[in-house]
């Protein structure tokens, strides 16, 4: 039996209970905002930053969404590795080619 890692923030969001005061940004919100800033200003992701969701959880980042190549998936991960306070990156981004190859 294999189990998949489920960060505590995902478990918490499934319970629909608030974890912090919503009037001011939490550390997770600040880190997520910094990560989105890195992506938005990265030359390879300026157009595609909307295709990726970023969640900060338990000292790590969980990346989800779609990118056109495995290269972009890895590049995204490496671009975010430099964020302070990040101990791991769970890269769940899926590769989805934008142009399907058609055979006649």
Secondary structure, 3 states (H helix, E strand, C coil): CCCCCCCHHHHHHHHCCCCCCCCCCCHHHHHHHHHHHHHHHCCCCCCCHHHEEEEEECCEEEEEEEECCHHHHHHHHHHHCCCCCCCEEEECCEECCCCCCCCC
